[in-house]
Amino acid sequence: MESNFFKYKLLFPEENAYIKLIWWQKIFIFLFFSGTIYLLYSHFFLKTYTFFYLFSTIYFIICIHKLFLVFRGLLKSKEIKVNEIEIISNREWPLYTILLPIYKEKEIFNQLYMAMENIDYPKDKLDIILLIEEDDLEIKEYLKDYKLPFYWRIIEVPNFKPKTKGKALNFGLNEAKGEFLVIYDAEDIPEKDQLKKAVLGFRKVSKNVVCLQSKLNYYNPNQNILTKWFTAEYSSWFDLYLPGIDSLEAPIPLGGTSNHFKTDVLKKLKGWDPFNVTEDCDLGIRIFMNRYRTKVLDTTTWEEANSELSNWIKQRSRWVKGYIQTYFVHMRNPFKLIKKIGLKNFFHFNLIVGGNFFVLCFNPIAWIFLFIWLFSPNKIYFPNIYFLIVTPVLLLGNIIFVIINVLGVVKRKWYRLIIPTLIIPLYWVLMSIGALKGLFQFFRKPHYWEKTQHALFIQEIKELQT
């Protein structure tokens, strides 16, 4: 196992999350949490109110920044569009590698197989690599009954730690033959012309654009209230928020699937960080740091929204833990980061990546302050004009974000989700629970990939790919 690990080290980037915190970050974290506890104590018992001044200001800046990006995405989107005439007019298509990392996904494999087979792309130009884990005996046995086409290959990922999706993808990248490369998860159903749109999309953009991020959404939005909220969140994230970041040419944290890459550049960047449990977010930042760019491609991949709460919490905690990992990896040398991406984009990075988990982890504290403000008869803990102005503004900010989620579902024409979206603050409570679990795991089990179950909902393929 050890020799495998050191051989594998040649495949992943030097700046990785193997070490979760360097020395000065450990000191910073200790001082941050100690200071937070002291400021909370001083607010309620010493009446200094510094905590509220500081954290409400940070919270307010993050919220305004996200609101700004969403409206940029709504009004000034620069996403890449490819129409049917352009597709029909093209005759030559390059070799395209598809990486399919799966682990204990036997129940959903047939759906994945059909989704890939229904992709409208010349079969002799496809290089489909199925990445299975060495210890996944079930899928190995299951695949014995499959006669995979000639353009499918199976690569077995050695069973040593870290046991993550990023590690599996790097083994696939090392064997990729295509000029372009895309990742699909086990439950994914991409639009059938997505590969062709990506090829033509790359021809429309400048040479330094090395990644096109497809939009993601869910094929089971109406399964229960959790999937309705999850769909509203995804709709606003991929249809408004990411296009807003794209319009500013700021660092884009990639989604976990349907990222289309120029394979040679991806190999140059050494692929994914196998120690980061949101390897997609990290890669998006590294693309930007190396003076390459990502654009949003106007095509959709349909996924399965988690419909069970415990399963959803596992997924959310992993996402937040990965954002925390990404943030601290790239903040090891802030001055170096500023030099690479510029002061403006350093600001965006802190608010997009750092702000994402900060808001989720500190939302419960903000809500406690809000309820105290609402129900305290004499506003004893909110004695001055600053409180009287900022607290209602923060309340208004939450209302605005409800509207943002409504805009997301309206843009997707999920009109039946408008009413459930109006009570989405209940979903934010669940998001904060998942975030706090992810924060705890960051310190205890930073590289642990908490497996989430799929195949809780199986979708008919053809109706989504047309």
N, C-alpha and C positions, 0 to 999 in steps of 0.2 A: 504493500500500500504506500509506504513512504517513498519508494523509488518512483512509483506512478505519479505521486504528487509533485515531486521535484521536476520530473519530465514535463508535467502539465503546466508548471509555472511559466514555461516559455510561451504559452498561448495567451496569457491574460495581461492586461495593462499594469504598469508599475504602480500607478496611483490607484490603490484599491482599498476595500473595507476590511482587509484581513486584521489590521489593527484598528479598533473602533475609535480610539481617542489618543492623540499624542499628549505629551506632558502638560503643555499650557492649556489645552482644552479640558483636561481633567480638573485643573485648578479653576478654570472658568466655570465649569459645571458646578463644582462645589460652592464657589462663591455665589453663583446665580441662585441655586436652590436655598442656600443659607440666607441670602439677601431677600429672597421672596418671602420666606417664613418670617423674617424680622420685619419686613415692610407690612405684611398682613397684621402682625401683632401691633406694630406702631400705629396702624390705621385705626384699629378698633379700641386700643387701650391707651395710646399716647396722643391720639388725635393729631398725627402729623399729616396723614392723607397722601403721603408720597407714593404709596403703592398705586392708588387710584390714578393719580396724575400720570405716572409712568406707563402703566399697563393699558390704560384706556387710550392713551395717545398712540402707543404701538398698535393696539387693536384697531383703532380708527384708521390709521395709515394703511394697514394691510387690507381692510375692508374697502376703502376708497380706491386703492390700487386695483383690487380685483373687479370692482364695479367699473372702473375705467377700461380695463381690458375686455370685459364682457361687451360693453357698448362699442368699443373699437371693433370687436368681432362681428357685432350686429350691423354696424354702419360702414366699416371700412375693411371688410374682409378681402384678403389677397390670395385666398385658396386657389389651387390649380384646378381648372375645369377642363375636361376633355369630352367632346361630344361624339355622337355615334358616327357622323360623317367622317370625322378625323380617323376613327378606328377602321371604318370600312375602306378608306383610301389607302391605308398602309398595308404593304405586302410582306415586308421583311420583319421578322421578330427575333430578337436575340435569345440566347439560352438563359433560362430563368430558374434559379434554385429556390425551392420552398423548403424551409425547415419546419418540421413538425415535432416539437418536444412533447412526449406523453409519458405519464407515469401513473400506473394503476387506473387506466382510462378504458378498460375493456368494454364497458357498457355503452360508451359513446363513440367507439372507434368506427362503427359502420356509418354513422352520421358524418364523421370527419372524412372517411373514404369517399362517400358519395359527393360531399361538398367539393373535394379536390378534383374528382373525376368530372364534375359538371363545370369546372372552370373553362371558359372559352379561350384556349391558347393552344397553339400547335403542340401535339403530344411529343413530337420529336425534339421540341425545344424546351421541354420540362425536365428538371432534375429535382425530383421530390425525395427528400431525405427524412426518413422516419427515425427519430432519436428515442431509443428505448433504454431504460436503465438495466444494468446487469442483473439486479436482484428482482426485477419485475417478472416473476415466473408466469403469472397469469396471462399477461399480454403475449409472452413468447409462445405459450401453448395455444392461445387463441389465434395467433397469426399463422399457425401451421395449416389452418383451413383456408387461408387466403392465398390466391395466386396473384400476387401483385404484378402490375404491368412492368414493362422493361424500364420505364423511366422512374420507377420507385427503387430506393435503396434503403436498407436498414443499417443503422450504425448503433452499436451497443456501447453505452457510456459506462466506463469502469466504476465499480462501486467503492468509491472513497470520497471522503469529505473534502470540500463542501458539497452537499447534495442539493444543488440548486438548479434552477432553469438556466441561469447564466452559464454555468459549467457545461451543461448539455449542449447549449447553443454554440459554445466555442469548439466543441468536438465536431459539430456539424459544419461550422464555418471553415474549419481546417480542411474539410473534404469537399467544399462547395466548388462547383464547376461553372456556375452561371455568371454572366456579366452583371446581372442584378440578382438580388436575394430578398426574400420576404419571410417573416415568421408568422405562423398561425398556431393558435392554441387548439386543444383537442375539441372544444365545443364550437369552434369558429365556422361560420358560413359566410364567406366573402361574396360580394356581387360577382357574377360570373365573368365580367369584363374588367375586373380590377387590375389584373396584371397588364393588360393592354393599355389601360389608362395610365398606369405607372410608367410604362416605357415611353409613351408619348408625353407624359407629364415631365419626365426628365429632359426631354428635348426642348421643352418650352422655357426652362429655367436656366440660370447661369451655371457655369461649370462647377462652382463651389457648393452647389446644392447637392448633397450626397444622400439625403434621406427624404422620403415623402411619407408623411404620416397619414394613413387613412383614418376616417372617422369610425368610431365604434358605437354600437347601440345594441339593444336587446330584442330578442325575438319572443320573449315571454313577459311583456310588461304588465299584463293583466292577471298574472297568476295569483298574486296576493298583494297586500298593501306594501310589503317590503320591496317587491319587484317594481311596483309603481314609483315609489320614492327613488329607488336605484336608477330607474330609467330616466326620471326627471333630472337627477344629478348628472348622469352620463350625457344627456342631451345638451345641458348647459355647458358641460366641460368641453365636449368635442365639437359642438356646433357653434359655440360662442366664445368660450374662454381661450382655447388653443388658437383659433383663428385670430383672436385679439392679440395674443402674444406674437403670432406670425406677422401680423400687420406692422408691429414695431421692430421686427427683426431682432427680437430678444431671445435668450436661451429657452428652448422648448423642451420640457420634460416629456419624453416619448410615452405613448401608451404601451402596454405590454405585448401588443400583437399588431399585425398588419402594418409594420414599419417596412418600407421598401428601401433597400440600400444599393449603392454602387459597391459591388463585392470587393473590388480591389482596395478601395479606401477603407472599408470596414476591416479588412485584414491588416491594413497599415495601422489602424487604430487598435489592433489586437482585440477586437470584438468586445465582449461583455465582461464586467467584473463579476466573477463567480461567487464572491463573498458578499455581494450586495443583493438583497432580496427584492429590490425593485431595480434590477439591472437596466431596465429600459430608461428610467429617469436619469440614472447616472450616465448612460451612453449619450443621451440627448445633450447633457451639459458638456461632455467631453468632445462631442462633435463641434459644438460652438467654440470651445476653448482652442481647438486646433484650426480655427478660422474657416471651418466648413459651415454649411447651413442646412436647416430642415424647413420644409414647407408642408402645408396641409393640403392633401389631395381630396378632392370632392368625390369620394366613393365610400361606401359603408361596408363594414364587416359586422355581421350579426353574431352576438354571443348570447350565452345563457346567464341571465341575472340570477344571482344567488337568492333562493327563495326560503332558505332555512336560517333562522337568526344566528345560531351558534356557528354555522358554516360561514355566514356573512361576516361575523365578528373576526373569525380567523383570517379571512381575506383582508379585511380592513386593517387589522393590526399589522399584518405583513407589509401592506402598502406604506403605512405610516412609518414603520420601522425602517423601511428602505429609504424613504425620504430623509429621515434623520441621518442614516448612514451617508447618503449622498451629500447632504449639507456639510457634515463634519469632515468628510474626505476632501472636499474642494475648498473648505475653509481652513485647512491646515496651514496654508500660507496666504493670508488675505491679500497681501501686497502683490504677490505673484499672480493671483487671480485677477486683481484689478489691472495689472499690466497686460494680461492676456485678453481680457474681454472688455476693458474700459470701465470707467466709474459708473456710467449710466446702467450698463448691463450688470455690473456688480450689485447695484441697487435692485434691479429686477430679479436677479438670482436670489437675493436674500428674501424678497417678498414672495416670490413664486414658490421656491423650494422650502426655505426656512419658515415663511409665513404660513404655508399650508399646514404644517404640523403644529406650529405655535398656536394658531387659532383653535384647532381641534382640541389640543391638550388644555388650553386655558379658557375655553368656552364655559366650562362649569363654573369657574370663578367669576367670569363676567355675568353669568346668569344669576349667581347668588347676589352679586352687587345690585343687579337690576331689580330683583325681587325685594331686597332690603329697601331700595329707593322707592319702589312702588307702594310698599306696605308700611314703611316707617312713618308714623303719624307726624312727627316733628322734624323729619329728615335730619336726625341727630348726627348721622354719620356722613351727611352730605351738606355741609354748612355754607358753602359759598357758591358764587356764580358759575364757577367752572363745572361743578357737579350738575347744576341746574341746566346747563347748556349741553354738556357732553353726554350725560346719561340718556336723555331723550334722543340725541343724535344716534347713539349706539342702538337704541331700540328701533329707530327708523332704519338704520342700516340692516337690521335683521329682516324688517319688512321688505326692504328693497331686494334682499337676496331671495325672498319668497317670489317676488315678481320676476327675478332673473330666471329662476327655475321654471316658472310658468312660461316665460318667453322661450325657453329651451324646448319644452314639450309642444308649444304652439308651432315653433319652426319645424319640428318633426311631424306635425299634424297628429300628435297623440292627444286629441281633444278630450278624450275620456279621462285623461290623467290630470286635467286642470284642477278639479275639485280635490283629489288626494294631495296634489302639490301645495294647496293652500295650507295644509297642516304639516308641511314638511319639517318645521322646527322639531317635531317629535323625532324625526329621523336624525337630526343633528345631535340629539342626545345619544343615540346609538353610535353615531360616528365618533363622538368624544369618548365613549366607552372603549371602542376599538382602538382609538388613538392612544389612550392611556395604557392599554394593554401592550400596544406596540412600543411605547416609550419604556415600559418596564422590561420588555423582552430585549430591547436594545442594550440594556446594561447586563442582563442575565444570559441571554441566548441570542447574540447578535446575528449569527449566521444560520440560525434554525429556520428552515422553510416549512411553515405550517401548511400542510396539504389541505386544500379545499376540495370538496366532492362535487363532481359534475354529474350530468345525466339525471338530474332531478326533474328535467323537462326536456323531452325530445321533440324536435321541430321537423316538420316537412321541409325538404330542401328546396324544391323547385320554385315555390312561391316566393322565396326570399332572394333567389339569385337572378330572377328576371328583372 
